[in-house]
Amino acid sequence: MATLLSFLNADAADKIPVWLDCDVGHDDAMALILAAYHSSISLLGVSTVAGNSSLENTTANAISVMQAAGIKGIRVYKGASRPLVKPAAYAGDIHGASGLAGTTLLPEPDFATYLSEDTNAVNAMYRAIISSQVPVCVVAVGPLTNIALLISMYPQSIPKIRTLSIMGGAVALGNVTAAAEFNIHFDPEAAHIVLNSGIAHISIVPLDVTHTVLTTKNVIRRIAESVPVPRFAQLITDLLLYFSSTYGNVFGMGDGAPLHDPVAVAYLFMRNAFVERYVRVDIDCSAGHGRGRTYCDMFGRTGKPPNCWVATSVDVEQFWNTMLEALVAASKESSLKNNG
């Protein structure tokens, strides 16, 4: 445990090698920026998956965000276009038809520069993990389809994954149904495979935590006032205001939207800001009302061995300070800094 804690700690001597798997919508965009610009992370690659929108949209969104944020030298790999078993059901009511609605400032995606056509996401992840000198951390902030395929096709990658940090699930209430959170509900069979894979350290940052990390008016104001490139600041605030408006319309949340995904990135380098418990988590793969639910055995009643660290709280102020630092850093490299 001491070795793991030192590896995850923000002041570790070496950067943390990280692979980011995402279905780029509004909060994924912030996760991508945080992973690319935090000083403790070495971002190895980005894979996309269907979820918030179609695979074509999430891939285009990832590339547009990377261009806008000045993220260079990182390739994007297309992954699964649908869940393992059931048809896809996207989150257009939250993220819009494109998966990243609400702004006119995103550049047209430069597929030629960013998108790798020579292999798919699963093969690319495997190559990065198996060739790394040290075990790799994987952050999964969309449905777990790509991760399930990775460990099924390449089980030899499992001992080379140091930490799998997942944004998904809920201890209490769901958000796509009364029982289930969106990412897990989108592909519960994949989640079941992943949580029973034997990866040494799996963590879940559930809705119960991310719903405390809100894009409040004060947060939006801080971004607008602190990010030094006006057009980049406008891009970010446009996206977050749209995200906040859809959460208000759909869920009646008037204090802003929960910025789910970057919290799972932050777990890697500021774990001491989280309260968490090591418990058994099982996935409901039935066709009934509970499909996609994460059954978190917080009181050990099942008698099954724990398989997952479940976060129960996070230092919200520390998170926002870190996120803001990444946005400031990204703005200085942004493709928008010389455009008006």
C-alpha positions, 0 to 999 in steps of 0.5 A: 500500500505504501508503494501505491500511495507514493505512486499516486501522490502528487509530489511523487518524483516521476510523472504518472503515465496515464491513458485517458478513455473518454466519450467527449462531452462537456465534462470529458473536455475538462478531464482531457485538459486536466490530464494533459496539463497537470504537471504530475501526469504524462498523458500517453494517449486518448481513446474514444468510445460511444456514450454521450454521443456517437463514436464519430461525434466523441472522436471529433469532439476530442480532437477539437478540444485538443486543438483548442487547448493546444494539446500536441503530440498526443494521438487519438484512437477510436474505440467501440461504437456501441455497447457489448450487448444492447443498442446505444442510447446517447445523452443528447438531452444533456450534451446536445446532438453533437455531444459538445453543444453550446459554443461556436468557438471549437475548431473543426477537427484536424483528423489528419494530425490527431487521429491514428488510423493504423490501429484501434483504441484497444490495440493502442492501449495494450501497446502503451501499457505493455511497453511502459517501463512502469505500470500505467494508470488508466482513467475511464470517464465514459462507458467501460466498453473499451476497457472490457475489451482490452482486458478480455483480449489482452489479459496480460495487460492486467498486471501492468495497470497500476490504477483504473480510475472510473467515473461512474456508478452511484451509491445512492441515486442514479441519473439516467434511471432511478437506479443507475448512473449513465456510464455504467447503464450504457454498458453494464456488461462491460462494467461487470467484466471490468470490476471482476478483472482482478486489476490491482486497484480499481477506484470509482468516483460516483455521482454521490461525489461528483454532484458536490463539484458544481459549476456554480456562478462563482466557478464560472466567474473565476474561470472568466477572470483568471484564464488569460486568453479571452477566446479560450475563457469564452469557450470554456464558459460557453461549454460550462454554461450550456452544461449547467443549463441542461442540468437545470432543465433535466434535473432541476439543478439550479446551482450549476452542473456536476463536473463529473469526469475530471474528478476521476483524473484528479484522483490519481494525483490528489488522492489525499483529497478524497475520502474512500472505502474499499468495498464490494461493488457488483453490477446489475446486468438484468433487463429490469428496473435495476439494470446498470446499478452499482450495488456498493456493499458499504456495510459488508453485508454480502460477505464477498471480498472487496474489489473497488475503492469507492470515493465518498467525498472530495475536497471541492476547493482543492479540485477547483484550484487544480482545474483552474490551474490546468485551464490557465496553462491550456489557454497559453497554448490554445489555438484560440489565443491569436484569433481575435 
